[in-house]
Amino acid sequence: MTIRRICCIGAGYVGGPTMAVIADRCPDVQVIVVDLNDQRIAAWNDADLGRLPVYEPGLDAVVGRARGRNLFFSTDVDGAIGEADMVFISVNTPTKVKGLGAGQASDLRWVEACARQVAKAATGHTIVVEKSTLPVRTAEAIKTILEAAQDPPGNGDVPRTFSVLSNPEFLAEGTAIRDLETPDRVLIGGEDERSIQSLAAVYGQWVPDDRILRTNLWSSELSKLTANAFLAQRISSINSVAALCESTGADVREVARAIGTDSRIGPKFLQSGPGFGGSCFQKDILNLVYLCRHFGLPEVADYWESVVHLNTWQQHRISRLVVQRLFGTVTGKRLAILGFAFKADTNDTREAPAIRISRDLLEEGAQLAIHDPKVEPSQISRDLRLESVVPDPETGTTSQALSGQGSWWTAGSVEQAVAGADAVLILTEWTLYRHLDWKDLAQRMRRPAWVFDARSVVDRAEVQSAGLTYWRVGDGAQ
């Protein structure tokens, strides 16, 4: 089956970039990305490519080449499904907040809604592709819904039939376009060989065949959860070692370099910091925990759950350390938070370490001036569950500074953020923060002043020569 028309349901961080690259690399395939959020679709269609709803280096160029040629964004979900040979489901699958499996299991309401909409609107034979991160055997539920809508044999000239594939994404935000254009692997799981080959032929227009892996449905679904669990485990592991380094005089960067040269371990994901964030790691591990408990494997569940617990502990540890170093209190003190996205080169704040650390400091009564080059103030408000305030232009704080109530506001520049601050916390590794003039910044701060470098991005000697006290994660020399 030659694929001529693709529909993707979901215009978010995965659906938008993935479909843009497919359209760019497959000019003979018409790609339509649909979403019920008309504001998001309008942003994808905005003439100003700098206003795309997803910030990803290189994405604007890809969209600019394909949009209007064979890449389209629309709110007409049923129409796009009806015309499509292949439908990708790329909607959010957050962790359930109530009911059976709350706090661990994935909320699949949107996936099921998509399956039912495809069942209603599809025509002819349609290949349905799971792109969202899903628990093992979700495809079984999708297949059951679709099979119930299939036309019986001999009903009509072109009966409605379906096949289901699993094609999980392995994208790192900040490098998603590069990951899509030169992937380590493309994983396709399914039971229908013709459908697998149809999807493989799409990717095969730019991905070498030896990088297109074919498995059964269940192996494909589990591979996604396992990949994220292994990566997150490395981050929690190196952060646990970082805490030990600080207590023993070792340097976690030297330890990481030493163990990373072992070919059995390798150097990737051994950078200590404030912990992992993003939409996938915590959600996928908790999903894995839930599945292990469901299938009677409590010891396995406990093992993977400890990875999440260590990550949370690391973030609370950093916020406690800031309070302790600032004479045991941050009430009324101005702290500059540099970076709110969960990592550099993205505007995604989902599960960002800055959220938990900032909430801890607000609970202690801190006044936070937050700077991030890509995250909108409205998003910070939602994440902190607290509206921003306007600081006094003369004092640099708010009228409630000594009341014990924490508050925050956004700063338009690093200089504005650090003005009058007692400390700077670097929580995202933006390139901008690697090249700051600390002598100038130090003169704007209240003394004694600290720099807490949770991302190890600034030069210790430069900070200390400016008269600032320096701390970085995993450095026992301090």
N, C-alpha and C positions, 0 to 999 in steps of 0.2 A: 504494500500500500504506500503510494507516494504521498507525502504530506504537503499540502498546498496552503492550508489555512490553519493557523494555531490561535486558540483563545486561551488567555491566562486569566483566571479569576483571582484578583488580589494585586493591587498596584503598590505594594509596600517595598521593604528593603530587599526582598528576594525577587518577587515577581517583576518589578520594574527593571532592575539592572539585567536580570537573566534574559528577559524577552528582548531588551534592547540589543544585547550582544547577539542573540539568535537572529534577529532581524538584520543586524549589520552584516553578519557572516553568511546569511542565507537570503540574498536579495530576491529569490524566486518564491519565497514563502511569505505570505501575508500574516502578520502578527498583530493581534488586537488584545490589548490589556484592558480588562474591565474591572470596575469597582463601584460599589454603591455610594461611596463618598465622593460627591460631586466636586467638593473643594480640592480633594487630592487629584482627581482627574484634570481639573482646570489647571492645577499647578504643573502637571506633566505636559499639558498642552500650551503652557505659557511661552510666548515668543522669546522671553528672556530666559535663556538656558541656565542662568545663575539662580533662578528661582525654583528649580526642580525640588520636589518635596523630599528627595533623598540626596544627601551630599555624599558623593563618592568620587575620588580623583579619577578623571577620565570619562566619567559617565556623561557629562554634558556634550563631549565631542561625539560619543557613540550615538546618543539620542539625536544630536544635530544632523548626523549623516543619514539616519534611517527614518526619522519621524516625517510623516507625510508621503514617504515613498512606499514603504511596506510595514511601517510601525505606526500603530494608531492607539489612542487611549479614549475610552468611551464608558458611559454609564449604561449602555444598552446591553445588559448581560444576556438576556434571552436571545437577542438577535445574533450576538457574536457566537454563542454556543450553537445555535441552529446552523450556522454556516461552517463550523469548524470540523476539521478531520481529527484534531487532537485538542483536548482541553486539559490545561494544567490547573491544579488546585494549589494555590499558594496564599492561603489565608492564615490568620493568626491562630495559634493553638496554645493559649496561655495555660498556666497551672490553675486548676480549679480552686476556687476560694471557699466553696461550701459544698455540702453533699458528700457522696461516696468518693473517697480518695482525695478529699480537700487537702490542699497544701502539697500534693505530690503528683496526682494523676493529671493528664492533659484534659483541658476542656475542648471537646471535639464538636461543639454545637455548630460552629461555622463550617467545619468540614462536612458534617452531615447535611447542613443546609445546602451547601454547594452540590453535593451528590444528588440531592432531590431536585435541585434546579436543573442540573444536567439531564437527569432522567426525564424531566418534563419538556425541556426545550430542544434536546438533540434530535438530529435527523440522520438517517442512514447509519453507517457504522462509525462509532466514535471511540477513540482511544483516550482513556482518562488517566492522567498522570498525577500521582501524588508528589507534590514538590514541598509541601509543608513538612516539618519534622513531626513525625507521628509515632505513637507507640506500636509495638509489634502486633500484627494482625488487624490493624485498622482497615487495611485493604479488603479484608473479609466483609466488614460492614458495608463498605462502599460497593463492593460487588453485589451484595445481597439487595441493596437498594436499586442498583442499576438493572439487575436481572429481573426484578419484579416489573420493570417498565419496558422490557424488551418485547418486541412484537413476536407473536408465535410464528413458527415456520409457515410460509406460504401466504402471509398477511401483507399484501401490498407489493409493489414492484421493488422498492428498496426498503426492506424491513429495518427497524431500529435495533441495532445490536451494540454491545459494548465489550471492551476489554480494559483491564486495569493494570497499570504499571507503577512501580515505585522508582522515583528518580530523585533521591535526596540531594540537597545542595551542600557543598563543602566550601563555603565562601567565608573569608575573613573580612569583616568590615574594614574599610580603609585600603584594601587591596582586592576588592571584589571583581573589578573589571579585569585586572591581570589574572585573577584566579579563574575567571570565566574564559578568557581568551587563550590561556595556556594552563589548563587544569592538570593537577597531578593524576587525576582519574575522573571518569564519568561513570557513575554506577547506575545500572538499569536492572531492576528486578521485575520478573513477571513469569507468567505461565504460558503465554501465547507467543511463540517464536516469531511469527510474522509481525506482531505489534512491537516486539523488542527490536527487530531489525528496522522497522519504520522509524522509531525514535533514534536508534543508532545511526541511521543514514542522515538524520538532521545534524547531529553532532559531528558526524564524520566529514562534513564539509570543511571543518577546520581542526578537528581533534584526531590525532593518529589512532588507528583502530586498536593498537595494543594498550591504549589508555582507556578504552571503553570496556568496562567490566560488566559481565552479565551474570546475574545470580537469580535465585528464586525470590519471590516477593518478600518472604519473611526475613531472609538474610539481609536484603537491602534495607528494610526498615530498621533492623537491629544494628546494622553497621553504622548508621548515622548517630544513633544514641551512644554507641560504644566509642566512636571516634571522638565525640565531644567529651565523654566521660574521661577518656585517657588524657586528653589535652588539659582538661581542668585539673585532673589529678596531679599532673606535673607542676602546675602553678601552685596548688596548695602545698605540694611537697617542698618546693624550693622556698616558699614563704615560711614554712615551719622551720626550715634550716636557717633562714634569715634571722628569726627570733633567737635561735640558739647562738648564731654568730655574734649578735649584739651583746650576749651575756658572756661570751668566752673570749672576745678579742679577735675573732676571725672575721674575714670579709666575704660575704656571700658571693660577690662577683668573682673572687678568686676561686672559691669552691666550685661555682658553676662552671667556670672555665676549665677547671681541672677534671670534673666529671664529664663535661660536655665533649672532651676530646676522646672519650671512650666511644668507639664506633657502635657499641651496643646501646648507648644512651643517646648520644648526639646533643648538639647545643641548643636546639629550639625549645621554646617555652620553658626556659630556665632563668628568666629575668624576674627577680623578686620585685614586689611592688605592693599596692594596696589591695590586691586580690582581683579575681576575674569578674567581669560583668558581661553585658550583652544579653541578647534575647534568648540564647540557646543553652549556654553551659549549665546554669543552675536548673533551668526548666527540664533539660534533657536528663540530667543526673537524677533529679527527683522523680521523673517519669520511670527511669530505670529502677530506682528504689521501690517504687510502687509495684512495678511488674514483678520484681524479685519476691516481694512479700506475697503478692497474689499467687505466685507459683510455688510458694512454700520454701523460699530460700532466704530466711531471715539473716543468716550470717553474711551472705552476699549483699543484702540490702544495707546492713549496718556498715559494711566496708565502704560502699559508695556514698552513703549518707555522711560519713565522716569527712569526705572531701568538701562538702558544702558547709559543714559546721566549722571546719578549719578556715574556710574563706571568710565566713562571717566574723569569726574570732579575730582574724587579721585586721579587719576594718575597725572593729571596736578597739583593738589594741592600739592602733595608730591614734585614734581620737583620744583615748585615755592618756597616751603618752604626751600629746600636745598639752592637755590640761595640766599634767604633772610638771612638765618643764616650764610652764608659764606660772610658776609659783602656786600651783594647786587650784587656780581658778581662772576662768576665761569670761566670767560675768562682766559685761560692759566693755570687754576688750574687742578691738577691731581686728579681724583676721581676714587676710586676703586668700581666697580660694582660686588657684589658677588651674582651670580645666574642670569641666563638669561632664563632658562626654565620657563614655566608658573606656574609650581608647582614642588615639589620635586619628585624624583624617576621616571622621564620621561625625554626624550630628545626633547619633543615637545615644540615648541616655538610659536605656533599659538596663536595670540592675547595675548601674554604674556605681563603683565604689564611693564616688563623691557624694552620692545620695545618703548612704548610711553614715558616713563620717560627718557630713554637714548636719544631719539630724541630731547626731550625738552632741555636737558642739552647740547647736541651737538650744538643745535641752539644758545645756550648762549655762545658757544665757549669753552666748557669744553674738557679736555683731559681724555678719559675714558680708564681705564685698566679693562678689563672684564674677570671674571673667572667663569666658570661653569664646573662641573666635567663630563658632558655628552654631552653638545651642541658643535657641530663642528664650528670652525671659519667661514667656508663658509656659514653656516646657519645664523650666526649673520650678516655677510655682506649682505645677501639677506634681512634680516629683517630690518636692519638699512638703506638699500639702499646706503651704503657707504663702500668703500673698506678700509681695515685696513691699518695702517701705522706701521713703525718700530721706536720705540722711541730711543732716544739717550741713550746709556748705562750709561753715566755719569750723565746726568741731569734727566733722567727718563721721559722726555717729548719730544716733537717734535720741529723742527725748526719753525713751524708755531704756537707755543703755544700762543704767544702774538699778533698774527695777527687777532684774533677774530674768526678764523675758527676752529670749533671743529673737533676732530679726535679720533680714538679709536684703540685699539689693544688688543689681547688676552694675558692673563697671565697664565703661566703654573702652578702656585700655588698661594695660598692666600698671601703668603709672597711677591711674585713678584708683585702682584696686589697692595698691600698697600705701597710699597716702595716709599717714597717721596710724598705720597698722603695727601691732605688736609682733605679728608673725605672718609668714607666707607659707601656704601649703600647696605644693605642686602635686596635683592628683591626676593629671592627664599629660601624656608625653608629647604634646604638640611641639613641633620644630621651633616655633616662636619662643618657647620657654627655654630652649637650649642656648639662646644667644642674647640674653638679657644683660644690660649694663648695671651690674650690682652696685657699683660705686654711686651711680645716680639714684638707684632705687633705695639704697640704704639711707641716703640723706632725707628721703621722704617719710621714713618710718619713725616710730617712737622707740626710743632706746630704753633698756636693752631689747634687741629684736632678734627673732629667730627665722630661720628658713628650714622648713621640714620638707625634704625632698623625697617623696614617696616613690618617685619614678627614676631616681638616679640619673637625672638629665643635666644637672649643672655642675660646674667645677668647684670642688671644695675650697681650693686655695683662693679662687677669685671671690667667693662669698666671704670667706674669713678675712681676707685682706681688706674688705669693705667694712669690717667691724661688726659683722653679723655672726651669730652663733649658728652652726650648721649641724643638721642631723639628716642622715639618709638611711633608708631601710637596709638592714642587714650589715651595717658597718660597725664592727666591734671596737674600732679604734677610737670611737667617740665616747 
